[in-house]
């Protein structure tokens, strides 16, 4: 029964990972860039929210009204100041530049906020610990449920937007072939900026929930990026709903690992990631072919 | 063919011959190191050798293999760990260092087989995951006791001055061996294919270059060399705490040195290592600000000078100190 609860908690954790990963996956799907600063930017959002709450005493969810637009602006600036320029020098240079951003951000946050771990949990009151008990050992935390629902809503919303709206169609077309899109008069750089904005809004949401559901520290960005990346690879790079599946698999694996050994949480997650990689390498199959197609430089 | 005969291919230029002679003189002085330098300078130079190894190895992987890895700290840590394990099993210290590096290189063979399936940014972060996993697995070793770590007990058998000198020579020797290896690789048949991969992977594959083989060679070489650097580092610092060795900062340093010096050039990472060594000596004490500065410089170079210092110098001035390339010269009179 306890194991069942671990699995349930793992599924809920998967919602958080999906929210964290879908921005990373989306940016990769559109621009073919893995943003190594994604995790650090999520942590930045959490710190921004914390500073705002401390300064104004607003409730955290109201603070998001200000923090998410700031993240959107950061995404816009990131695209025009860094990604766009470094993409010109070849597909590998963005890996270097985003890593540089991560190093700057992590250390700047350390400089600004110090080494202490902080949490937004106290600011959301009952929501932090209230839960619905299904049975005596099986429970669903209300915050976890909210995060999971937000992830599903965000993924669904993005999916609908990509499928039915003009801007969604533009983004999909640009992801397919930026040079052809330019032929019909669309500025690919602006579409990329749009993608970066969406990616950063997701990172902002994930960062806010990170702060509410647990504690965080200046150097939390690295581990977050790893979780997001594992989620994306397990679920299939560039696939939106895949991030939800990947997040759930990762969350469940970690929680089962933790039940086996105190240090098993991270090890189990990494092992599942490697197992999927090995499967893809030696098992062949459609996932691998789809990924190969995605990974091929345009 | 008549067109072709109007040219000859030159590999050694007078410039590179002069430079190689100078480099040989410098090496001769360095070889006397512990006899002519103070203890502090000897220690600093050993550190510099390790930085050069790290930069050259990361450049071999990224600059020539086109593989950017954020997880090279895995091999750095494994090299140190292997030395601890092998020396505690009774193998003489400096022999254990070499055996350990070779073992890590051997391990890189299957690891590369798997990881090289990943492309671009996927490979970069995939290697990081691998480094994290390696870190945790090493922590499980009872001898390491989790994050507590252990120390290189075998060093106790040496007098401090002897250990300092031996480690210095070992560092110099390993650095030289790796530099010569990279140089020979680049001059040989593999080198031509690797430089083709660096310039354009798809074009290289289309003219029959075995892209996979070239990348595997660089991956294994980088693993082996980085492991040797890790083993040297644990010999200079004595204590082995896993978190300090399997730390992503090592990759950040490697990236900084190779990128600033010049990715894909032979001389670049060496210049980058010397620069990094100086920056660390001057600003290292400022801690966080220093790290922010490193990140800022790396970001600036990646956006504005992606070819690095040596890449710019080489193209602007036509300088090439080491004859790793080919030069076509028109022969007068045959036209």
Boltz contact constraints between the chains, C-beta under 6 A:
constraints:
  - contact:
      token1: [A, 34]
      token2: [B, 121]
      max_distance: 6.0
  - contact:
      token1: [A, 85]
      token2: [B, 303]
      max_distance: 6.0
  - contact:
      token1: [A, 86]
      token2: [B, 302]
      max_distance: 6.0
  - contact:
      token1: [A, 86]
      token2: [B, 303]
      max_distance: 6.0
  - contact:
      token1: [A, 89]
      token2: [B, 306]
      max_distance: 6.0
  - contact:
      token1: [A, 91]
      token2: [B, 120]
      max_distance: 6.0
  - contact:
      token1: [A, 92]
      token2: [B, 68]
      max_distance: 6.0
  - contact:
      token1: [A, 93]
      token2: [B, 302]
      max_distance: 6.0
  - contact:
      token1: [A, 93]
      token2: [B, 306]
      max_distance: 6.0
  - contact:
      token1: [A, 95]
      token2: [B, 68]
      max_distance: 6.0
  - contact:
      token1: [A, 95]
      token2: [B, 121]
      max_distance: 6.0
  - contact:
      token1: [A, 95]
      token2: [B, 124]
      max_distance: 6.0
  - contact:
      token1: [A, 96]
      token2: [B, 259]
      max_distance: 6.0
  - contact:
      token1: [A, 96]
      token2: [B, 302]
      max_distance: 6.0
  - contact:
      token1: [A, 97]
      token2: [B, 299]
      max_distance: 6.0
  - contact:
      token1: [A, 97]
      token2: [B, 302]
      max_distance: 6.0
  - contact:
      token1: [A, 97]
      token2: [B, 303]
      max_distance: 6.0
  - contact:
      token1: [A, 100]
      token2: [B, 295]
      max_distance: 6.0
  - contact:
      token1: [A, 100]
      token2: [B, 298]
      max_distance: 6.0
  - contact:
      token1: [A, 100]
      token2: [B, 299]
      max_distance: 6.0
  - contact:
      token1: [A, 103]
      token2: [B, 252]
      max_distance: 6.0
  - contact:
      token1: [A, 103]
      token2: [B, 295]
      max_distance: 6.0
  - contact:
      token1: [A, 104]
      token2: [B, 292]
      max_distance: 6.0
  - contact:
      token1: [A, 104]
      token2: [B, 295]
      max_distance: 6.0
  - contact:
      token1: [A, 104]
      token2: [B, 296]
      max_distance: 6.0
  - contact:
      token1: [A, 107]
      token2: [B, 288]
      max_distance: 6.0
  - contact:
      token1: [A, 107]
      token2: [B, 291]
      max_distance: 6.0
  - contact:
      token1: [A, 107]
      token2: [B, 292]
      max_distance: 6.0
  - contact:
      token1: [A, 108]
      token2: [B, 292]
      max_distance: 6.0
  - contact:
      token1: [A, 110]
      token2: [B, 288]
      max_distance: 6.0
  - contact:
      token1: [A, 111]
      token2: [B, 288]
      max_distance: 6.0
  - contact:
      token1: [A, 226]
      token2: [B, 129]
      max_distance: 6.0
  - contact:
      token1: [A, 229]
      token2: [B, 125]
      max_distance: 6.0
  - contact:
      token1: [A, 267]
      token2: [B, 136]
      max_distance: 6.0
  - contact:
      token1: [A, 270]
      token2: [B, 129]
      max_distance: 6.0
  - contact:
      token1: [A, 270]
      token2: [B, 132]
      max_distance: 6.0
  - contact:
      token1: [A, 270]
      token2: [B, 133]
      max_distance: 6.0
  - contact:
      token1: [A, 273]
      token2: [B, 129]
      max_distance: 6.0
  - contact:
      token1: [A, 281]
      token2: [B, 114]
      max_distance: 6.0
  - contact:
      token1: [A, 281]
      token2: [B, 117]
      max_distance: 6.0
  - contact:
      token1: [A, 295]
      token2: [B, 119]
      max_distance: 6.0
